[in-house]
Amino acid sequence: MAEVLIIGGGLGGLHAAMLLQELGVGYQLLEGSDRLGGRILSGTVGAAESPPGGAYDLGPAWFWPAFQRRMPALVTRMGLTARPQHTAGALMWEEAPGSLMRIESGAPTDGSMRVDGGLGALVDAMAMDLDAGRIHRGARVVAMRVVGRGVEVETVDNSGAGSTHLAPLVITALPLRLLAQTIHLDPDPGPGVLAAWAGVPTWMAAQAKVVVVYESPFWREDGLSGEARSRVGPLVEIHDATPPGGLAALTGFVGWPPEVREQVGDRLADAVVDQLTGLFGPRAATPLAVLRKDWARDPLLATDDDAPLMTHPRYGGHPGPAGAWDGLLLLAGAEAAPESGGYMEGALEASSLAVDTVREH
Ligand SMILES: Cc1cc2nc3c(=O)[nH]c(=O)nc-3n(C[C@H](O)[C@H](O)[C@H](O)COP(=O)(O)OP(=O)(O)OC[C@H]3O[C@@H](n4cnc5c(N)ncnc54)[C@H](O)[C@@H]3O)c2cc1C
């Protein structure tokens, strides 16, 4: 078989590449940005490998072995160590400005596992196992058309220069909404199909995450877990993100919607540090660093439709490509997974299913 094209170098795309490599099927992977990992992004402070320092997840941080099997297996296979989210200690509850409660039991994130070195270490390990000559960064796909029994794929690079690639089969490993709204498909993949894909929300695309790095996890000395929930904000959900042997950190999801975050701009970091000081005491006022990532403003993840913050949607009901695209286009991003849609486990699930189809091709 001629070489399969994979679009997207996030977890799903890298996993598809890994599985194709194992099968001995040639592939080329086109990634629109200059880095691999997609929603997986670990920011570093100091030397990541040796203390003092650390890698801190600005995208996903957890997987759940109690009900996921692919993520634990991949982490082990890549030679990485996972350990439970630190939850020992009391949780802080911020109901209204100045109204704090200390709750002694019941950490909501019990059973969540983090990867040592951050999930960026998983991406690096997967990329190391792949043939670097088959991974093309800065290759954003803008159009695909069916040509005979194959697909012609058009990309633009960072300078705006275009290229064309031909493949017998394409695996898209990016959110369905992004596929429908940012890549031109010719012909249409079937009546109502693009609208249906555009209606599938991209999990966590509206989120922004902040990591605040400290010399030591001082909150643990006060019997606090570092976990907090707030109805005030800016952070609504806070966790201890201290890596083993590295600098301590608190991390959280910003509850303000994207348009408010845009208005607040750089003042967000100060507002977060003020909030942490209110929750965890005066030692929180002097962080070593504040890292943040606003995913809603990433054009290779979110579109305008992703602005509303939401709870986890049900995935898996979308139609497949039909007509001339049937059998030529396989959907492998996390949002295409029938069971674990939206999660990293879903990216592995959907890419495994796509490669199963390639095997039968
Ligand atoms: C803040 C946050 C927290 C999260 N927390 C968790 C968690 O704790 N646990 C969990 O399981 N999941 C979590 N998730 C979801 C998890 O990140 C995703 O399920 C997973 O990373 C999706 O992988 P993917 O490969 O399907 O898609 P993506 O990671 O979105 O990868 C898609 C890739 O396609 C590229 N791309 C896009 N358009 C084009 C184009 N036109 N041409 C070429 N390339 C293109 C992108 O640059 C990207 O690299 C979180 C996500 C976020 C943002």
PDBQT file of the ligand as one rigid body, heavy atoms in Angstrom, charges set to zero:
ROOT
HETATM    1  C1  LIG A 401      -6.765  22.138  29.538  1.00  0.00    +0.000 C 
HETATM    2  C2  LIG A 401      -7.039  20.711  29.138  1.00  0.00    +0.000 A 
HETATM    3  C3  LIG A 401      -7.133  19.729  30.101  1.00  0.00    +0.000 A 
HETATM    4  C4  LIG A 401      -7.401  18.407  29.756  1.00  0.00    +0.000 A 
HETATM    5  N1  LIG A 401      -7.402  17.451  30.727  1.00  0.00    +0.000 NA
HETATM    6  C5  LIG A 401      -7.482  16.149  30.378  1.00  0.00    +0.000 A 
HETATM    7  C6  LIG A 401      -7.208  15.122  31.335  1.00  0.00    +0.000 A 
HETATM    8  O1  LIG A 401      -6.846  15.407  32.488  1.00  0.00    +0.000 OA
HETATM    9  N2  LIG A 401      -7.349  13.836  30.927  1.00  0.00    +0.000 N 
HETATM   10  C7  LIG A 401      -7.678  13.491  29.641  1.00  0.00    +0.000 A 
HETATM   11  O2  LIG A 401      -7.777  12.302  29.335  1.00  0.00    +0.000 OA
HETATM   12  N3  LIG A 401      -7.896  14.453  28.706  1.00  0.00    +0.000 NA
HETATM   13  C8  LIG A 401      -7.784  15.760  29.038  1.00  0.00    +0.000 A 
HETATM   14  N4  LIG A 401      -7.897  16.729  28.079  1.00  0.00    +0.000 N 
HETATM   15  C9  LIG A 401      -8.223  16.308  26.695  1.00  0.00    +0.000 C 
HETATM   16  C10 LIG A 401      -6.963  15.740  25.975  1.00  0.00    +0.000 C 
HETATM   17  O3  LIG A 401      -6.014  16.755  25.920  1.00  0.00    +0.000 OA
HETATM   18  C11 LIG A 401      -7.350  15.290  24.580  1.00  0.00    +0.000 C 
HETATM   19  O4  LIG A 401      -8.260  14.212  24.672  1.00  0.00    +0.000 OA
HETATM   20  C12 LIG A 401      -6.188  14.750  23.729  1.00  0.00    +0.000 C 
HETATM   21  O5  LIG A 401      -4.989  15.402  23.977  1.00  0.00    +0.000 OA
HETATM   22  C13 LIG A 401      -6.634  14.882  22.278  1.00  0.00    +0.000 C 
HETATM   23  O6  LIG A 401      -5.654  14.364  21.415  1.00  0.00    +0.000 OA
HETATM   24  P1  LIG A 401      -5.930  14.385  19.837  1.00  0.00    +0.000 P 
HETATM   25  O7  LIG A 401      -4.683  13.890  19.197  1.00  0.00    +0.000 OA
HETATM   26  O8  LIG A 401      -7.200  13.712  19.509  1.00  0.00    +0.000 OA
HETATM   27  O9  LIG A 401      -6.180  15.913  19.469  1.00  0.00    +0.000 OA
HETATM   28  P2  LIG A 401      -5.236  17.179  19.647  1.00  0.00    +0.000 P 
HETATM   29  O10 LIG A 401      -4.374  17.060  20.829  1.00  0.00    +0.000 OA
HETATM   30  O11 LIG A 401      -6.147  18.371  19.565  1.00  0.00    +0.000 OA
HETATM   31  O12 LIG A 401      -4.303  17.120  18.378  1.00  0.00    +0.000 OA
HETATM   32  C14 LIG A 401      -4.697  17.570  17.123  1.00  0.00    +0.000 C 
HETATM   33  C15 LIG A 401      -3.446  18.005  16.366  1.00  0.00    +0.000 C 
HETATM   34  O13 LIG A 401      -3.839  18.392  15.053  1.00  0.00    +0.000 OA
HETATM   35  C16 LIG A 401      -3.118  19.564  14.699  1.00  0.00    +0.000 C 
HETATM   36  N5  LIG A 401      -3.903  20.242  13.678  1.00  0.00    +0.000 N 
HETATM   37  C17 LIG A 401      -5.063  20.936  13.830  1.00  0.00    +0.000 A 
HETATM   38  N6  LIG A 401      -5.488  21.397  12.640  1.00  0.00    +0.000 NA
HETATM   39  C18 LIG A 401      -4.574  20.977  11.724  1.00  0.00    +0.000 A 
HETATM   40  C19 LIG A 401      -4.455  21.138  10.307  1.00  0.00    +0.000 A 
HETATM   41  N7  LIG A 401      -5.377  21.813   9.596  1.00  0.00    +0.000 N 
HETATM   42  N8  LIG A 401      -3.385  20.585   9.686  1.00  0.00    +0.000 NA
HETATM   43  C20 LIG A 401      -2.444  19.886  10.386  1.00  0.00    +0.000 A 
HETATM   44  N9  LIG A 401      -2.503  19.733  11.727  1.00  0.00    +0.000 NA
HETATM   45  C21 LIG A 401      -3.562  20.252  12.374  1.00  0.00    +0.000 A 
HETATM   46  C22 LIG A 401      -3.003  20.339  16.007  1.00  0.00    +0.000 C 
HETATM   47  O14 LIG A 401      -1.958  21.286  15.980  1.00  0.00    +0.000 OA
HETATM   48  C23 LIG A 401      -2.756  19.202  17.003  1.00  0.00    +0.000 C 
HETATM   49  O15 LIG A 401      -1.371  18.928  17.156  1.00  0.00    +0.000 OA
HETATM   50  C24 LIG A 401      -7.614  18.062  28.389  1.00  0.00    +0.000 A 
HETATM   51  C25 LIG A 401      -7.511  19.057  27.412  1.00  0.00    +0.000 A 
HETATM   52  C26 LIG A 401      -7.210  20.359  27.769  1.00  0.00    +0.000 A 
HETATM   53  C27 LIG A 401      -7.082  21.421  26.702  1.00  0.00    +0.000 C 
ENDROOT
TORSDOF 0
